Amino acid sequence: MHVAAVSGPSGSGKTTLLAGLIRSFVADGRSVGAIKHTHHPLNEENRGDTAMLLAAGAAPVILAGEGEAVIFDGGVAARRVRYDSPGELLAHFATEIVLVEGFKSFREWPQVEVGRSVEEARAILDRIWRP
């Protein structure tokens, strides 16, 4: 499994870049999941950024709060799980790629800074993940 996080300030286009990367990888036939870290209260509604990432082709999408997360897999009902470390969330994926937004202080995943085009970010990730 390949994992990378998109980083940047609030409102800088992280979710837009993430959705573009998801579409790019899915178009190449690769399976992609996503994690979105939030400081807002968790909800189980498929709307906003969660809906955008699902529509881009990510499955599942995990909306992660502090110690609790909601997993959206495109089915009818979302489900909640608890976690101690962001890395534990990877156990909920059977995808080739997991793209993460947030968890700035968790440095165990390669980081791609926002402000790049989808093509530039994709080229960086392809180099990082090259076998």
Summary of the structure (lengths in Angstrom):
residues: 131
radius of gyration: 13.4
end to end distance: 11.8
largest distance: 38.8
contacts: 378
relative contact order: 0.29
helix: 32%
strand: 25%
